[in-house]
Amino acid sequence: MNEQRTENLNEARRKARRRRRRRLMIIRTAIVLGIVALLVIVGWFVVWKFRADAASARKETTTFFPVKEIVVEGETRYTAEELIEKSGLYVGQSLMGVNKV
């Protein structure tokens, strides 16, 4: 009787250990996949930003959030053309590549 009880207890411990290991493996896998996904997304944004900056330097049109029109409102002592020229903006430039400072 005592042997049967010990055997059942050992089997229960083995099953609990297996469940714990399986749970830890799932958690580790999820963490690794999350880190890989994050790195891929960050890498994509870095590459995209460099491409947008390069296109901006060459005054080329980019397809991601392009500037369609530049409108200057209000009365100032400068003309609209002077303000647009000083801002460095141009039609077709990506809004993601605009220096907001």
Buried (B, 14 or more C-beta within 10 A) or exposed (E): EEEEEEEEEEEEEEEEEEEEEEEEEEEEEEEEEEEEEEEEEEEEEEEBEEBBBEBBEEEEEBEEEEBEEEEEEEEEEEEEEEBBEEEEBBEBBBBBBBEEE
